[in-house]
């Protein structure tokens, strides 16, 4: 699973050549490097990953909830290359 993150911060970082994706919690940096290179046809220079643990709790009404663990990858690509998914379209 490779899902791009579209937030204000991630679009600013995309202009600097750093792209953010939600990935599988068990994925490795080397696996992500080859996967992103194959899908988007770019050269990946570095990858930083952030893990977010799962969570169990109760809401204000006392109902129980579970949040699954997730992992975020910030990918830096070679200068001059772009990933077209993150390109902004200008509004009229």
C-alpha positions as CSV (number, residue, x, y, z in Angstrom):
1,X,0.0,0.0,0.0
2,X,1.4,3.4,-1.0
3,X,-1.0,6.3,-0.4
4,X,0.2,9.9,-0.9
5,X,-0.5,12.5,1.8
6,X,-2.0,15.8,0.7
7,X,-1.8,18.4,3.4
8,X,-0.6,21.9,3.5
9,X,2.8,20.9,4.9
10,X,3.3,18.0,2.5
11,X,2.5,20.2,-0.6
12,X,5.1,22.8,0.6
13,X,7.6,20.0,1.1
14,X,6.8,18.6,-2.4
15,X,8.1,21.8,-3.9
16,X,11.4,21.2,-2.2
17,X,11.6,17.6,-3.5
18,X,10.3,15.8,-0.4
19,X,7.2,13.7,-0.8
20,X,5.1,12.1,1.9
21,X,3.3,8.7,1.7
22,X,1.3,6.5,4.1
23,X,2.8,3.0,3.8
24,X,2.4,-0.5,5.3
25,X,3.7,-0.6,8.9
26,X,6.0,-3.6,8.1
27,X,7.6,-2.1,5.0
28,X,11.3,-1.4,4.9
29,X,13.2,1.6,3.5
30,X,15.0,-0.5,0.8
31,X,11.6,-2.0,-0.3
32,X,10.1,1.5,-0.4
33,X,13.0,2.9,-2.4
34,X,12.6,0.3,-5.2
35,X,8.8,0.5,-5.2
36,X,8.7,4.3,-5.5
37,X,11.4,4.2,-8.1
38,X,9.5,1.6,-10.1
39,X,6.1,3.2,-9.9
40,X,7.0,6.9,-10.5
41,X,10.2,6.5,-12.5
42,X,12.4,8.7,-10.2
43,X,15.7,8.2,-8.4
44,X,15.2,8.2,-4.6
45,X,18.1,9.7,-2.6
46,X,16.8,9.2,1.0
47,X,13.8,7.9,3.0
48,X,12.8,8.9,6.5
49,X,10.1,6.9,8.2
50,X,7.8,7.7,11.2
51,X,5.8,5.0,13.0
52,X,2.6,5.8,14.7
53,X,1.5,3.1,17.2
54,X,-2.0,1.7,17.5
55,X,-4.3,3.0,20.1
56,X,-7.1,1.6,22.3
57,X,-9.4,3.8,24.3
58,X,-12.9,5.0,25.1
59,X,-14.7,8.1,23.8
60,X,-16.7,10.6,25.8
61,X,-19.8,8.3,25.7
62,X,-17.8,5.3,27.0
63,X,-17.7,3.5,23.6
64,X,-14.5,1.6,23.0
65,X,-12.4,2.3,19.9
66,X,-9.3,0.9,18.2
67,X,-6.9,2.8,15.9
68,X,-4.6,0.7,13.8
69,X,-0.8,1.3,13.7
70,X,0.4,3.3,10.7
71,X,3.7,4.3,9.1
72,X,4.6,7.5,7.2
73,X,7.5,7.8,4.8
74,X,9.1,11.1,3.7
75,X,10.9,10.4,0.4
76,X,13.6,12.7,-1.1
77,X,14.2,12.4,-4.8
78,X,17.0,13.5,-7.1
79,X,17.1,17.2,-7.9
80,X,15.2,18.1,-11.1
81,X,12.8,15.2,-10.9
82,X,9.1,15.4,-9.9
83,X,6.3,13.1,-8.9
84,X,3.2,14.2,-11.0
85,X,0.7,13.2,-8.3
86,X,1.8,16.1,-6.1
87,X,1.7,18.7,-8.9
88,X,-0.8,21.5,-8.2
89,X,-3.2,22.5,-10.9
90,X,-3.9,26.3,-11.2
91,X,-7.5,27.4,-10.7
92,X,-9.0,30.0,-13.0
